[in-house]
Amino acid sequence: MTNKGSLVCVGTGMMMAAHITPLSQSYIQQADVVFALMSHGVVEKWLDSLHPDVRSLQPYYKEGQDRSQSYRQMVDAILTEVRAGKKVVGAFYGHPGVFAQVPHQALAQARAEGFAAHMEPGVSAEDCLIADLGIDPGRVGCQQYETTQLMMFKRNLDPSAYLILWQIGVAGDLSVARFSTNQQRLALLVELLSEHYPLDHQVVLYEACTLPVGKPRMDRVRLGDLPQAELFLHTTLVIPPAKKLVPNMEMRKLLDPAAD
């Protein structure tokens, strides 16, 4: 039996008012209470115009506090209202399922307790990145990693494909309590990447545009200069291919014996 309360986690997209789907906007307007985690205070103000009871989740973030604790507090706040029998919407900038632990955790907990719960997609930073940089991930392939995870685990990087590293602004932070990195940790990242890319390889520092009057950040720098670059929590590192695709001649012969 499904309990009375419900939870829908929606994506508002990256740009204020421009990327949200009609369905997601409808869920927000028909909710009893809306919890919001937006990229900018102005965007939160816009969300206030859609519903009279919008509660920001930003105050749960605190410098020096483990972000996992902040996430638990956000989930608890959301589930408290669901358990009270209300139609609850969690509105998250971008896509609620991409680099967003709170929606996944809240939905899983709600379902475990017998509440109706589902996710509605939104335009993500990846979608904006592909459009702004003119990248077709199907042309030569694309690898994506969270930066600190890449540093902590052995991965097989392919320099013939695009490499996208998310959350470069907190690269190497093991405390999960900081909102920035430092040159020493960035130097270690560069050392790791230099095993596959030359130090003079041009990389892109990308930040999606969140306001209609702004422009995306697409700064090109040398890989070796990355430790001195200005980085933020929402900065993404895009590394174009440094090598050409290498044909697999044995497989080609198996796929097309007549070509031999």
FIKOLZA-1660 file (N, C-alpha, C; in steps of 0.1 Angstrom, whole numbers, plus 5000, padded with zeros to 4 digits):
% residues 260
   i   px   py   pz ch aa at
   1 5008 4988 5000  A  M  N
   1 5000 5000 5000  A  M CA
   1 5009 5012 5000  A  M  C
   2 5006 5022 4991  A  T  N
   2 5013 5034 4990  A  T CA
   2 5008 5045 5000  A  T  C
   3 5017 5051 5008  A  N  N
   3 5013 5061 5017  A  N CA
   3 5009 5074 5010  A  N  C
   4 5002 5083 5017  A  K  N
   4 4996 5095 5011  A  K CA
   4 5007 5104 5006  A  K  C
   5 5018 5106 5013  A  G  N
   5 5028 5116 5008  A  G CA
   5 5034 5111 4996  A  G  C
   6 5041 5121 4989  A  S  N
   6 5048 5117 4976  A  S CA
   6 5060 5126 4974  A  S  C
   7 5069 5122 4966  A  L  N
   7 5081 5130 4963  A  L CA
   7 5084 5129 4948  A  L  C
   8 5086 5141 4942  A  V  N
   8 5091 5141 4928  A  V CA
   8 5103 5150 4928  A  V  C
   9 5114 5145 4923  A  C  N
   9 5126 5154 4922  A  C CA
   9 5128 5158 4907  A  C  C
  10 5127 5171 4905  A  V  N
  10 5128 5176 4891  A  V CA
  10 5140 5184 4888  A  V  C
  11 5144 5185 4876  A  G  N
  11 5155 5193 4872  A  G CA
  11 5150 5206 4866  A  G  C
  12 5156 5217 4870  A  T  N
  12 5152 5230 4864  A  T CA
  12 5161 5234 4853  A  T  C
  13 5171 5226 4849  A  G  N
  13 5180 5229 4839  A  G CA
  13 5191 5239 4844  A  G  C
  14 5200 5243 4835  A  M  N
  14 5211 5252 4840  A  M CA
  14 5208 5266 4839  A  M  C
  15 5200 5270 4829  A  M  N
  15 5196 5284 4827  A  M CA
  15 5182 5288 4833  A  M  C
  16 5182 5298 4841  A  M  N
  16 5169 5302 4848  A  M CA
  16 5158 5303 4838  A  M  C
  17 5147 5296 4841  A  A  N
  17 5134 5297 4834  A  A CA
  17 5135 5292 4819  A  A  C
  18 5146 5290 4814  A  A  N
  18 5147 5286 4800  A  A CA
  18 5148 5271 4797  A  A  C
  19 5153 5263 4807  A  H  N
  19 5155 5249 4805  A  H CA
  19 5145 5240 4811  A  H  C
  20 5137 5245 4820  A  I  N
  20 5127 5237 4827  A  I CA
  20 5116 5232 4818  A  I  C
  21 5112 5219 4819  A  T  N
  21 5102 5213 4811  A  T CA
  21 5088 5217 4816  A  T  C
  22 5078 5218 4808  A  P  N
  22 5065 5221 4813  A  P CA
  22 5060 5212 4824  A  P  C
  23 5063 5199 4822  A  L  N
  23 5059 5189 4832  A  L CA
  23 5065 5192 4846  A  L  C
  24 5079 5195 4846  A  S  N
  24 5085 5198 4859  A  S CA
  24 5080 5210 4865  A  S  C
  25 5077 5220 4857  A  Q  N
  25 5071 5233 4862  A  Q CA
  25 5057 5230 4868  A  Q  C
  26 5050 5221 4862  A  S  N
  26 5036 5218 4867  A  S CA
  26 5037 5211 4880  A  S  C
  27 5047 5202 4882  A  Y  N
  27 5049 5195 4895  A  Y CA
  27 5052 5205 4906  A  Y  C
  28 5060 5215 4903  A  I  N
  28 5064 5226 4912  A  I CA
  28 5051 5234 4916  A  I  C
  29 5044 5238 4907  A  Q  N
  29 5032 5246 4909  A  Q CA
  29 5021 5239 4917  A  Q  C
  30 5020 5226 4915  A  Q  N
  30 5010 5218 4922  A  Q CA
  30 5014 5212 4935  A  Q  C
  31 5026 5214 4939  A  A  N
  31 5032 5208 4951  A  A CA
  31 5026 5215 4964  A  A  C
  32 5027 5208 4975  A  D  N
  32 5024 5214 4988  A  D CA
  32 5036 5222 4993  A  D  C
  33 5047 5216 4991  A  V  N
  33 5060 5223 4995  A  V CA
  33 5071 5219 4985  A  V  C
  34 5080 5229 4983  A  V  N
  34 5091 5227 4973  A  V CA
  34 5104 5230 4980  A  V  C
  35 5113 5220 4979  A  F  N
  35 5127 5222 4984  A  F CA
  35 5136 5225 4972  A  F  C
  36 5144 5235 4973  A  A  N
  36 5152 5239 4962  A  A CA
  36 5167 5240 4964  A  A  C
  37 5175 5235 4955  A  L  N
  37 5189 5237 4955  A  L CA
  37 5193 5242 4941  A  L  C
  38 5194 5255 4941  A  M  N
  38 5197 5262 4929  A  M CA
  38 5212 5267 4928  A  M  C
  39 5216 5271 4916  A  S  N
  39 5229 5275 4913  A  S CA
  39 5232 5290 4917  A  S  C
  40 5221 5297 4919  A  H  N
  40 5223 5312 4920  A  H CA
  40 5211 5317 4928  A  H  C
  41 5213 5327 4936  A  G  N
  41 5202 5333 4944  A  G CA
  41 5191 5339 4936  A  G  C
  42 5195 5344 4924  A  V  N
  42 5185 5350 4915  A  V CA
  42 5176 5339 4910  A  V  C
  43 5181 5327 4908  A  V  N
  43 5173 5316 4903  A  V CA
  43 5163 5311 4914  A  V  C
  44 5168 5312 4926  A  E  N
  44 5159 5309 4937  A  E CA
  44 5147 5319 4938  A  E  C
  45 5150 5331 4935  A  K  N
  45 5139 5342 4935  A  K CA
  45 5129 5339 4924  A  K  C
  46 5134 5334 4912  A  W  N
  46 5125 5330 4902  A  W CA
  46 5117 5319 4906  A  W  C
  47 5122 5309 4913  A  L  N
  47 5115 5297 4917  A  L CA
  47 5104 5302 4927  A  L  C
  48 5107 5312 4935  A  D  N
  48 5097 5317 4945  A  D CA
  48 5084 5322 4937  A  D  C
  49 5086 5326 4925  A  S  N
  49 5074 5332 4917  A  S CA
  49 5065 5320 4913  A  S  C
  50 5070 5308 4913  A  L  N
  50 5062 5296 4909  A  L CA
  50 5054 5290 4920  A  L  C
  51 5059 5292 4933  A  H  N
  51 5052 5285 4944  A  H CA
  51 5054 5294 4957  A  H  C
  52 5044 5294 4965  A  P  N
  52 5045 5303 4977  A  P CA
  52 5053 5297 4988  A  P  C
  53 5056 5284 4988  A  D  N
  53 5064 5277 4999  A  D CA
  53 5076 5270 4993  A  D  C
  54 5086 5278 4989  A  V  N
  54 5099 5272 4984  A  V CA
  54 5110 5274 4995  A  V  C
  55 5116 5262 4999  A  R  N
  55 5125 5262 5010  A  R CA
  55 5139 5259 5004  A  R  C
  56 5148 5268 5006  A  S  N
  56 5162 5266 5001  A  S CA
  56 5170 5255 5009  A  S  C
  57 5177 5247 5002  A  L  N
  57 5185 5237 5009  A  L CA
  57 5200 5242 5010  A  L  C
  58 5203 5254 5005  A  Q  N
  58 5216 5259 5006  A  Q CA
  58 5221 5261 5020  A  Q  C
  59 5213 5265 5030  A  P  N
  59 5218 5267 5043  A  P CA
  59 5224 5255 5050  A  P  C
  60 5221 5243 5044  A  Y  N
  60 5227 5231 5050  A  Y CA
  60 5242 5229 5046  A  Y  C
  61 5246 5236 5036  A  Y  N
  61 5261 5236 5033  A  Y CA
  61 5268 5245 5043  A  Y  C
  62 5279 5240 5049  A  K  N
  62 5287 5248 5058  A  K CA
  62 5301 5245 5056  A  K  C
  63 5310 5255 5055  A  E  N
  63 5324 5254 5053  A  E CA
  63 5330 5246 5065  A  E  C
  64 5337 5235 5062  A  G  N
  64 5343 5227 5072  A  G CA
  64 5335 5215 5076  A  G  C
  65 5322 5215 5072  A  Q  N
  65 5313 5203 5075  A  Q CA
  65 5313 5194 5064  A  Q  C
  66 5315 5181 5067  A  D  N
  66 5315 5170 5057  A  D CA
  66 5302 5172 5048  A  D  C
  67 5303 5172 5035  A  R  N
  67 5292 5174 5027  A  R CA
  67 5282 5162 5028  A  R  C
  68 5287 5151 5031  A  S  N
  68 5277 5139 5033  A  S CA
  68 5268 5142 5045  A  S  C
  69 5272 5149 5055  A  Q  N
  69 5264 5153 5066  A  Q CA
  69 5253 5163 5061  A  Q  C
  70 5258 5173 5053  A  S  N
  70 5248 5182 5047  A  S CA
  70 5238 5175 5039  A  S  C
  71 5242 5165 5031  A  Y  N
  71 5232 5158 5023  A  Y CA
  71 5222 5151 5032  A  Y  C
  72 5227 5145 5043  A  R  N
  72 5217 5137 5051  A  R CA
  72 5207 5147 5057  A  R  C
  73 5212 5159 5061  A  Q  N
  73 5202 5169 5067  A  Q CA
  73 5192 5173 5056  A  Q  C
  74 5196 5175 5044  A  M  N
  74 5187 5178 5033  A  M CA
  74 5177 5167 5031  A  M  C
  75 5181 5155 5031  A  V  N
  75 5172 5144 5029  A  V CA
  75 5162 5143 5040  A  V  C
  76 5167 5145 5052  A  D  N
  76 5158 5144 5064  A  D CA
  76 5147 5155 5063  A  D  C
  77 5151 5167 5059  A  A  N
  77 5142 5178 5058  A  A CA
  77 5131 5175 5047  A  A  C
  78 5135 5169 5036  A  I  N
  78 5126 5166 5026  A  I CA
  78 5116 5155 5030  A  I  C
  79 5122 5144 5036  A  L  N
  79 5114 5132 5040  A  L CA
  79 5104 5136 5052  A  L  C
  80 5108 5146 5060  A  T  N
  80 5099 5150 5071  A  T CA
  80 5085 5154 5065  A  T  C
  81 5086 5162 5054  A  E  N
  81 5073 5167 5048  A  E CA
  81 5066 5156 5041  A  E  C
  82 5074 5147 5034  A  V  N
  82 5067 5135 5028  A  V CA
  82 5060 5127 5038  A  V  C
  83 5066 5124 5049  A  R  N
  83 5060 5116 5060  A  R CA
  83 5047 5123 5065  A  R  C
  84 5047 5136 5064  A  A  N
  84 5035 5144 5069  A  A CA
  84 5024 5143 5059  A  A  C
  85 5025 5135 5049  A  G  N
  85 5014 5134 5039  A  G CA
  85 5014 5144 5028  A  G  C
  86 5024 5152 5026  A  K  N
  86 5024 5162 5016  A  K CA
  86 5029 5158 5003  A  K  C
  87 5025 5165 4992  A  K  N
  87 5031 5164 4979  A  K CA
  87 5043 5172 4979  A  K  C
  88 5055 5166 4979  A  V  N
  88 5067 5173 4980  A  V CA
  88 5075 5173 4966  A  V  C
  89 5081 5184 4963  A  V  N
  89 5089 5185 4951  A  V CA
  89 5103 5189 4955  A  V  C
  90 5113 5182 4951  A  G  N
  90 5127 5187 4952  A  G CA
  90 5131 5192 4939  A  G  C
  91 5134 5205 4938  A  A  N
  91 5138 5211 4926  A  A CA
  91 5153 5214 4926  A  A  C
  92 5161 5208 4916  A  F  N
  92 5175 5209 4916  A  F CA
  92 5180 5214 4903  A  F  C
  93 5190 5223 4903  A  Y  N
  93 5194 5229 4891  A  Y CA
  93 5201 5218 4882  A  Y  C
  94 5200 5220 4869  A  G  N
  94 5206 5210 4860  A  G CA
  94 5197 5197 4860  A  G  C
  95 5203 5186 4860  A  H  N
  95 5196 5173 4860  A  H CA
  95 5196 5167 4874  A  H  C
  96 5185 5164 4880  A  P  N
  96 5185 5159 4894  A  P CA
  96 5192 5146 4896  A  P  C
  97 5196 5139 4886  A  G  N
  97 5203 5126 4887  A  G CA
  97 5217 5127 4884  A  G  C
  98 5222 5138 4881  A  V  N
  98 5236 5140 4876  A  V CA
  98 5244 5148 4887  A  V  C
  99 5254 5141 4893  A  F  N
  99 5262 5147 4904  A  F CA
  99 5253 5154 4914  A  F  C
 100 5243 5146 4919  A  A  N
 100 5234 5151 4929  A  A CA
 100 5230 5140 4938  A  A  C
 101 5236 5139 4949  A  Q  N
 101 5233 5127 4958  A  Q CA
 101 5220 5128 4965  A  Q  C
 102 5216 5141 4968  A  V  N
 102 5204 5142 4976  A  V CA
 102 5191 5137 4969  A  V  C
 103 5189 5140 4956  A  P  N
 103 5177 5134 4950  A  P CA
 103 5177 5119 4950  A  P  C
 104 5188 5113 4947  A  H  N
 104 5189 5098 4947  A  H CA
 104 5186 5092 4960  A  H  C
 105 5192 5098 4971  A  Q  N
 105 5190 5093 4984  A  Q CA
 105 5176 5095 4989  A  Q  C
 106 5170 5107 4986  A  A  N
 106 5157 5110 4991  A  A CA
 106 5147 5101 4984  A  A  C
 107 5148 5099 4971  A  L  N
 107 5139 5091 4964  A  L CA
 107 5139 5076 4969  A  L  C
 108 5152 5071 4971  A  A  N
 108 5153 5058 4976  A  A CA
 108 5147 5056 4989  A  A  C
 109 5149 5066 4998  A  Q  N
 109 5143 5065 5012  A  Q CA
 109 5128 5066 5011  A  Q  C
 110 5123 5074 5003  A  A  N
 110 5108 5076 5002  A  A CA
 110 5102 5063 4997  A  A  C
 111 5108 5057 4986  A  R  N
 111 5103 5044 4981  A  R CA
 111 5103 5033 4992  A  R  C
 112 5115 5033 4999  A  A  N
 112 5116 5022 5010  A  A CA
 112 5105 5024 5020  A  A  C
 113 5100 5036 5022  A  E  N
 113 5090 5038 5032  A  E CA
 113 5076 5037 5027  A  E  C
 114 5075 5033 5014  A  G  N
 114 5062 5031 5008  A  G CA
 114 5055 5043 5001  A  G  C
 115 5063 5054 4999  A  F  N
 115 5057 5066 4993  A  F CA
 115 5060 5065 4978  A  F  C
 116 5051 5072 4970  A  A  N
 116 5053 5073 4956  A  A CA
 116 5064 5083 4954  A  A  C
 117 5074 5079 4945  A  A  N
 117 5085 5088 4943  A  A CA
 117 5091 5085 4930  A  A  C
 118 5094 5096 4922  A  H  N
 118 5101 5095 4909  A  H CA
 118 5109 5107 4906  A  H  C
 119 5117 5106 4895  A  M  N
 119 5125 5117 4891  A  M CA
 119 5121 5122 4877  A  M  C
 120 5122 5135 4875  A  E  N
 120 5120 5141 4862  A  E CA
 120 5133 5147 4857  A  E  C
 121 5137 5144 4845  A  P  N
 121 5150 5149 4840  A  P CA
 121 5150 5164 4837  A  P  C
 122 5163 5169 4836  A  G  N
 122 5165 5183 4833  A  G CA
 122 5177 5185 4824  A  G  C
 123 5179 5197 4819  A  V  N
 123 5191 5200 4811  A  V CA
 123 5203 5200 4820  A  V  C
 124 5213 5192 4818  A  S  N
 124 5224 5192 4827  A  S CA
 124 5236 5200 4822  A  S  C
 125 5246 5202 4830  A  A  N
 125 5258 5209 4826  A  A CA
 125 5265 5202 4814  A  A  C
 126 5264 5189 4814  A  E  N
 126 5269 5181 4802  A  E CA
 126 5262 5185 4789  A  E  C
 127 5249 5186 4790  A  D  N
 127 5242 5190 4778  A  D CA
 127 5246 5204 4773  A  D  C
 128 5248 5213 4782  A  C  N
 128 5252 5227 4779  A  C CA
 128 5266 5227 4773  A  C  C
 129 5275 5219 4779  A  L  N
 129 5289 5218 4775  A  L CA
 129 5290 5213 4761  A  L  C
 130 5282 5202 4757  A  I  N
 130 5282 5197 4744  A  I CA
 130 5278 5208 4734  A  I  C
 131 5268 5215 4737  A  A  N
 131 5263 5226 4728  A  A CA
 131 5272 5237 4727  A  A  C
 132 5278 5242 4738  A  D  N
 132 5286 5254 4738  A  D CA
 132 5300 5251 4731  A  D  C
 133 5305 5240 4734  A  L  N
 133 5319 5236 4729  A  L CA
 133 5318 5229 4715  A  L  C
 134 5306 5226 4711  A  G  N
 134 5304 5220 4698  A  G CA
 134 5310 5206 4697  A  G  C
 135 5309 5198 4708  A  I  N
 135 5314 5185 4709  A  I CA
 135 5304 5174 4706  A  I  C
 136 5307 5165 4697  A  D  N
 136 5299 5153 4695  A  D CA
 136 5305 5141 4702  A  D  C
 137 5300 5137 4713  A  P  N
 137 5307 5126 4720  A  P CA
 137 5307 5113 4713  A  P  C
 138 5299 5112 4702  A  G  N
 138 5299 5100 4694  A  G CA
 138 5309 5099 4683  A  G  C
 139 5316 5111 4681  A  R  N
 139 5326 5111 4670  A  R CA
 139 5339 5103 4673  A  R  C
 140 5345 5106 4684  A  V  N
 140 5357 5099 4688  A  V CA
 140 5356 5093 4702  A  V  C
 141 5344 5094 4708  A  G  N
 141 5342 5089 4722  A  G CA
 141 5344 5099 4732  A  G  C
 142 5340 5096 4744  A  C  N
 142 5341 5106 4756  A  C CA
 142 5341 5098 4769  A  C  C
 143 5351 5102 4777  A  Q  N
 143 5352 5096 4791  A  Q CA
 143 5349 5107 4801  A  Q  C
 144 5342 5104 4812  A  Q  N
 144 5338 5114 4822  A  Q CA
 144 5341 5108 4836  A  Q  C
 145 5347 5116 4844  A  Y  N
 145 5350 5112 4858  A  Y CA
 145 5349 5124 4867  A  Y  C
 146 5345 5121 4879  A  E  N
 146 5347 5131 4890  A  E CA
 146 5362 5131 4893  A  E  C
 147 5367 5143 4894  A  T  N
 147 5381 5145 4894  A  T CA
 147 5388 5138 4905  A  T  C
 148 5384 5139 4918  A  T  N
 148 5390 5133 4929  A  T CA
 148 5389 5118 4928  A  T  C
 149 5378 5113 4923  A  Q  N
 149 5377 5098 4921  A  Q CA
 149 5388 5093 4911  A  Q  C
 150 5390 5101 4900  A  L  N
 150 5400 5098 4890  A  L CA
 150 5414 5097 4897  A  L  C
 151 5417 5106 4906  A  M  N
 151 5429 5107 4913  A  M CA
 151 5431 5095 4923  A  M  C
 152 5420 5090 4928  A  M  N
 152 5421 5080 4939  A  M CA
 152 5421 5066 4934  A  M  C
 153 5416 5064 4921  A  F  N
 153 5415 5050 4916  A  F CA
 153 5422 5049 4903  A  F  C
 154 5427 5037 4900  A  K  N
 154 5433 5034 4887  A  K CA
 154 5423 5033 4876  A  K  C
 155 5424 5042 4866  A  R  N
 155 5415 5042 4855  A  R CA
 155 5423 5041 4842  A  R  C
 156 5418 5036 4832  A  N  N
 156 5424 5035 4819  A  N CA
 156 5420 5047 4810  A  N  C
 157 5428 5057 4810  A  L  N
 157 5425 5069 4802  A  L CA
 157 5428 5067 4787  A  L  C
 158 5419 5072 4779  A  D  N
 158 5421 5070 4764  A  D CA
 158 5423 5084 4758  A  D  C
 159 5435 5088 4755  A  P  N
 159 5438 5102 4750  A  P CA
 159 5433 5104 4736  A  P  C
 160 5427 5094 4729  A  S  N
 160 5421 5096 4716  A  S CA
 160 5407 5100 4717  A  S  C
 161 5401 5100 4729  A  A  N
 161 5387 5104 4732  A  A CA
 161 5387 5117 4740  A  A  C
 162 5376 5124 4741  A  Y  N
 162 5375 5135 4750  A  Y CA
 162 5375 5130 4764  A  Y  C
 163 5381 5138 4773  A  L  N
 163 5380 5135 4787  A  L CA
 163 5374 5147 4794  A  L  C
 164 5363 5144 4802  A  I  N
 164 5357 5155 4809  A  I CA
 164 5358 5152 4824  A  I  C
 165 5364 5161 4831  A  L  N
 165 5366 5160 4846  A  L CA
 165 5357 5170 4853  A  L  C
 166 5348 5164 4861  A  W  N
 166 5338 5173 4868  A  W CA
 166 5344 5176 4882  A  W  C
 167 5340 5187 4887  A  Q  N
 167 5343 5192 4901  A  Q CA
 167 5359 5194 4902  A  Q  C
 168 5365 5199 4892  A  I  N
 168 5379 5202 4892  A  I CA
 168 5382 5212 4903  A  I  C
 169 5373 5220 4907  A  G  N
 169 5375 5230 4917  A  G CA
 169 5378 5225 4931  A  G  C
 170 5375 5212 4933  A  V  N
 170 5378 5206 4946  A  V CA
 170 5386 5193 4944  A  V  C
 171 5395 5194 4933  A  A  N
 171 5403 5182 4930  A  A CA
 171 5412 5178 4942  A  A  C
 172 5411 5165 4945  A  G  N
 172 5420 5160 4955  A  G CA
 172 5416 5162 4969  A  G  C
 173 5404 5168 4971  A  D  N
 173 5399 5170 4985  A  D CA
 173 5393 5157 4991  A  D  C
 174 5400 5152 5001  A  L  N
 174 5395 5139 5007  A  L CA
 174 5387 5142 5019  A  L  C
 175 5386 5155 5024  A  S  N
 175 5379 5158 5036  A  S CA
 175 5364 5159 5033  A  S  C
 176 5360 5161 5020  A  V  N
 176 5346 5163 5016  A  V CA
 176 5340 5175 5024  A  V  C
 177 5348 5184 5028  A  A  N
 177 5343 5195 5036  A  A CA
 177 5348 5209 5031  A  A  C
 178 5356 5209 5020  A  R  N
 178 5361 5221 5014  A  R CA
 178 5353 5225 5002  A  R  C
 179 5354 5237 4998  A  F  N
 179 5347 5242 4986  A  F CA
 179 5357 5247 4976  A  F  C
 180 5370 5243 4978  A  S  N
 180 5381 5247 4969  A  S CA
 180 5392 5238 4970  A  S  C
 181 5402 5238 4960  A  T  N
 181 5414 5230 4961  A  T CA
 181 5426 5239 4962  A  T  C
 182 5438 5234 4960  A  N  N
 182 5450 5243 4960  A  N CA
 182 5459 5238 4949  A  N  C
 183 5470 5246 4948  A  Q  N
 183 5479 5243 4937  A  Q CA
 183 5487 5230 4939  A  Q  C
 184 5489 5226 4951  A  Q  N
 184 5496 5213 4953  A  Q CA
 184 5488 5202 4948  A  Q  C
 185 5475 5201 4951  A  R  N
 185 5466 5190 4947  A  R CA
 185 5464 5191 4931  A  R  C
 186 5463 5203 4926  A  L  N
 186 5462 5204 4911  A  L CA
 186 5475 5200 4904  A  L  C
 187 5486 5202 4911  A  A  N
 187 5499 5198 4905  A  A CA
 187 5500 5182 4904  A  A  C
 188 5494 5176 4914  A  L  N
 188 5494 5161 4914  A  L CA
 188 5484 5156 4903  A  L  C
 189 5473 5163 4901  A  L  N
 189 5464 5160 4890  A  L CA
 189 5471 5161 4876  A  L  C
 190 5479 5172 4875  A  V  N
 190 5486 5175 4862  A  V CA
 190 5496 5164 4860  A  V  C
 191 5503 5160 4871  A  E  N
 191 5513 5149 4870  A  E CA
 191 5506 5136 4865  A  E  C
 192 5495 5133 4870  A  L  N
 192 5488 5121 4866  A  L CA
 192 5484 5122 4851  A  L  C
 193 5478 5134 4847  A  L  N
 193 5473 5135 4834  A  L CA
 193 5485 5136 4824  A  L  C
 194 5497 5140 4828  A  S  N
 194 5508 5142 4819  A  S CA
 194 5513 5128 4815  A  S  C
 195 5509 5117 4821  A  E  N
 195 5512 5104 4816  A  E CA
 195 5506 5101 4802  A  E  C
 196 5495 5109 4799  A  H  N
 196 5487 5106 4787  A  H CA
 196 5487 5119 4778  A  H  C
 197 5489 5130 4783  A  Y  N
 197 5488 5143 4775  A  Y CA
 197 5501 5151 4777  A  Y  C
 198 5505 5158 4767  A  P  N
 198 5517 5167 4768  A  P CA
 198 5513 5179 4777  A  P  C
 199 5522 5185 4784  A  L  N
 199 5519 5197 4792  A  L CA
 199 5515 5209 4785  A  L  C
 200 5518 5210 4772  A  D  N
 200 5514 5221 4764  A  D CA
 200 5500 5219 4757  A  D  C
 201 5494 5207 4760  A  H  N
 201 5481 5204 4754  A  H CA
 201 5471 5214 4759  A  H  C
 202 5463 5219 4749  A  Q  N
 202 5452 5229 4753  A  Q CA
 202 5440 5222 4759  A  Q  C
 203 5436 5227 4771  A  V  N
 203 5424 5222 4777  A  V CA
 203 5415 5233 4779  A  V  C
 204 5402 5230 4783  A  V  N
 204 5392 5240 4784  A  V CA
 204 5386 5240 4798  A  V  C
 205 5385 5252 4804  A  L  N
 205 5378 5254 4817  A  L CA
 205 5364 5258 4814  A  L  C
 206 5355 5250 4817  A  Y  N
 206 5341 5253 4812  A  Y CA
 206 5331 5255 4824  A  Y  C
 207 5323 5265 4823  A  E  N
 207 5312 5268 4833  A  E CA
 207 5300 5271 4825  A  E  C
 208 5289 5264 4827  A  A  N
 208 5276 5267 4820  A  A CA
 208 5270 5280 4824  A  A  C
 209 5263 5286 4815  A  C  N
 209 5257 5299 4818  A  C CA
 209 5244 5296 4825  A  C  C
 210 5241 5303 4836  A  T  N
 210 5229 5300 4845  A  T CA
 210 5219 5312 4844  A  T  C
 211 5223 5323 4838  A  L  N
 211 5214 5335 4837  A  L CA
 211 5213 5339 4823  A  L  C
 212 5201 5343 4818  A  P  N
 212 5199 5346 4804  A  P CA
 212 5208 5357 4799  A  P  C
 213 5213 5366 4808  A  V  N
 213 5221 5377 4804  A  V CA
 213 5236 5374 4804  A  V  C
 214 5240 5362 4808  A  G  N
 214 5254 5358 4809  A  G CA
 214 5259 5350 4797  A  G  C
 215 5272 5346 4798  A  K  N
 215 5278 5338 4788  A  K CA
 215 5285 5326 4795  A  K  C
 216 5286 5315 4788  A  P  N
 216 5294 5304 4794  A  P CA
 216 5309 5307 4794  A  P  C
 217 5316 5301 4804  A  R  N
 217 5330 5303 4805  A  R CA
 217 5336 5292 4796  A  R  C
 218 5345 5295 4787  A  M  N
 218 5352 5285 4779  A  M CA
 218 5367 5290 4777  A  M  C
 219 5374 5290 4788  A  D  N
 219 5388 5295 4788  A  D CA
 219 5397 5283 4784  A  D  C
 220 5406 5286 4775  A  R  N
 220 5416 5276 4770  A  R CA
 220 5429 5279 4777  A  R  C
 221 5435 5269 4783  A  V  N
 221 5448 5270 4790  A  V CA
 221 5456 5258 4787  A  V  C
 222 5469 5259 4789  A  R  N
 222 5478 5248 4788  A  R CA
 222 5476 5239 4800  A  R  C
 223 5477 5226 4797  A  L  N
 223 5475 5216 4809  A  L CA
 223 5485 5219 4820  A  L  C
 224 5497 5223 4816  A  G  N
 224 5507 5225 4826  A  G CA
 224 5505 5238 4835  A  G  C
 225 5496 5247 4830  A  D  N
 225 5493 5259 4837  A  D CA
 225 5480 5257 4846  A  D  C
 226 5474 5246 4846  A  L  N
 226 5462 5243 4854  A  L CA
 226 5463 5247 4868  A  L  C
 227 5474 5244 4875  A  P  N
 227 5475 5248 4890  A  P CA
 227 5474 5263 4892  A  P  C
 228 5477 5271 4883  A  Q  N
 228 5476 5286 4885  A  Q CA
 228 5462 5291 4880  A  Q  C
 229 5454 5283 4874  A  A  N
 229 5441 5288 4869  A  A CA
 229 5431 5291 4880  A  A  C
 230 5422 5300 4876  A  E  N
 230 5411 5303 4886  A  E CA
 230 5400 5293 4884  A  E  C
 231 5397 5286 4895  A  L  N
 231 5388 5275 4895  A  L CA
 231 5377 5277 4905  A  L  C
 232 5365 5272 4903  A  F  N
 232 5354 5272 4912  A  F CA
 232 5348 5258 4913  A  F  C
 233 5339 5257 4923  A  L  N
 233 5332 5244 4926  A  L CA
 233 5325 5239 4913  A  L  C
 234 5320 5248 4905  A  H  N
 234 5312 5244 4893  A  H CA
 234 5320 5244 4880  A  H  C
 235 5334 5245 4881  A  T  N
 235 5342 5245 4869  A  T CA
 235 5344 5231 4865  A  T  C
 236 5344 5229 4852  A  T  N
 236 5346 5215 4846  A  T CA
 236 5358 5216 4837  A  T  C
 237 5367 5206 4837  A  L  N
 237 5378 5205 4829  A  L CA
 237 5375 5196 4817  A  L  C
 238 5377 5202 4805  A  V  N
 238 5375 5194 4792  A  V CA
 238 5388 5193 4785  A  V  C
 239 5392 5180 4783  A  I  N
 239 5405 5177 4776  A  I CA
 239 5402 5171 4763  A  I  C
 240 5405 5179 4752  A  P  N
 240 5403 5173 4738  A  P CA
 240 5412 5162 4736  A  P  C
 241 5409 5154 4726  A  P  N
 241 5418 5143 4722  A  P CA
 241 5433 5148 4719  A  P  C
 242 5443 5140 4723  A  A  N
 242 5456 5143 4720  A  A CA
 242 5463 5134 4710  A  A  C
 243 5455 5123 4707  A  K  N
 243 5460 5113 4698  A  K CA
 243 5449 5109 4688  A  K  C
 244 5452 5104 4677  A  K  N
 244 5443 5099 4667  A  K CA
 244 5438 5085 4671  A  K  C
 245 5426 5081 4666  A  L  N
 245 5422 5068 4668  A  L CA
 245 5431 5058 4661  A  L  C
 246 5434 5047 4668  A  V  N
 246 5442 5037 4662  A  V CA
 246 5434 5025 4656  A  V  C
 247 5434 5023 4643  A  P  N
 247 5426 5012 4637  A  P CA
 247 5429 4998 4643  A  P  C
 248 5419 4990 4645  A  N  N
 248 5420 4976 4649  A  N CA
 248 5419 4968 4636  A  N  C
 249 5430 4965 4630  A  M  N
 249 5430 4959 4617  A  M CA
 249 5425 4944 4618  A  M  C
 250 5428 4937 4629  A  E  N
 250 5424 4924 4631  A  E CA
 250 5409 4923 4631  A  E  C
 251 5403 4932 4639  A  M  N
 251 5388 4932 4640  A  M CA
 251 5382 4936 4626  A  M  C
 252 5388 4946 4619  A  R  N
 252 5383 4950 4606  A  R CA
 252 5382 4938 4597  A  R  C
 253 5392 4929 4597  A  K  N
 253 5392 4918 4588  A  K CA
 253 5381 4908 4592  A  K  C
 254 5379 4907 4605  A  L  N
 254 5368 4898 4609  A  L CA
 254 5354 4903 4606  A  L  C
 255 5353 4916 4606  A  L  N
 255 5340 4922 4603  A  L CA
 255 5337 4923 4588  A  L  C
 256 5348 4924 4580  A  D  N
 256 5346 4925 4566  A  D CA
 256 5357 4917 4559  A  D  C
 257 5355 4904 4558  A  P  N
 257 5365 4895 4552  A  P CA
 257 5368 4898 4537  A  P  C
 258 5358 4903 4530  A  A  N
 258 5359 4906 4516  A  A CA
 258 5369 4918 4514  A  A  C
 259 5372 4926 4524  A  A  N
 259 5381 4937 4522  A  A CA
 259 5395 4933 4523  A  A  C
 260 5398 4920 4526  A  D  N
 260 5412 4915 4527  A  D CA
 260 5418 4914 4513  A  D  C
% end
